[in-house]
Amino acid sequence: MKQFAKVVTGAVAASAALASTVLAQGAVPVVVTPEPSTYVLLGTGAVALGLIARARRNKK
């Protein structure tokens, strides 16, 4: 899990660096908003992981 946190933190830092570079060049910032299907997919994956963990816990 720590590796995942490092990757996410690095991605956020890279995005911030890119945004500051673009703003320094005078471009208009564009806000990227995920589509609702992205949230559905993320939620489905979270539920699936929860169900797998629950099944493993009850199996023992």
Contacts in CASP RR format, 6 or more apart in sequence:
PFRMAT RR
TARGET T0000
AUTHOR 0000-0000-0000
METHOD contacts of the structure
MODEL  1
MKQFAKVVTGAVAASAALASTVLAQGAVPVVVTPEPSTYVLLGTGAVALG
LIARARRNKK
19 29 0 8 1.000
22 29 0 8 1.000
23 29 0 8 1.000
END
